[in-house]
Amino acid sequence: MQKTQKKLIAAAAALSIGFGIVPAANAMHIAEGYLPPTHCIVWGVICLPFLLAGFFSLQNTVKKNRRALTLIAISGAFIFVISSLKIPSIAASCSHMTGTGLGAILFGPLAVSILGLIVLLFQALLLAHGGLTTLGANCFSMAIAGPLVTFLLYTLLKKCKVNKKVNIFIAAAVGDLFTYCVTALQLALSHPSEVGGAGASFGKFLAVFAPTQIPLAVIEGILTVVIVIAMESFATKELRSIGFIKEETK
């Protein structure tokens, strides 16, 4: 590993520690006690096949290409850093960026499920962000649903010959927004409105999230593009080894 790459990872780790220890009034993600036990179990069960597939995906990636470890580490650090920057939104959750778009674009959505789970588990255990009972729900929204949309959109726009940086921006921003659509749905199913049921609650939760989450999604898209530009300068060989900059080498 080159010195510049080590410095980049060390800087990301330092930022993650700095942002992670900042006290918050509300827990990020969905906090403990906001979902019924049955919902917690169901979301956890839904996550299991994705996590199993994600483990094998990461394992195969590392076996085939040891250079990918550097990119995996950077992707994981990026998730932790920007998902620790939070803005209070409602009592049950906070608005924050997800950071999962970078890993989804580089390695696919399955691999990101493991990275996201590690981040969520660390935050729940050591930083009191999120919760253990709501781990499955948070994992599905942030580490599975969002990355899946990011990957599908990135792949589609790539086939349409959209500029790479524009593509990355759109995919990362939309993936972030979709994460919060899923979070709003999870909260709505758990707390249906007396008038209109879960559908009405879903609209209310989306309305509450929108003022903070839309600008955060735009910022995440920009940050993801910036990180990719930096990686193209400092981790060119690694990106080439996974085929990400194949077009530039022709």
Disulfide bonds with the S-S distance in Angstrom:
none
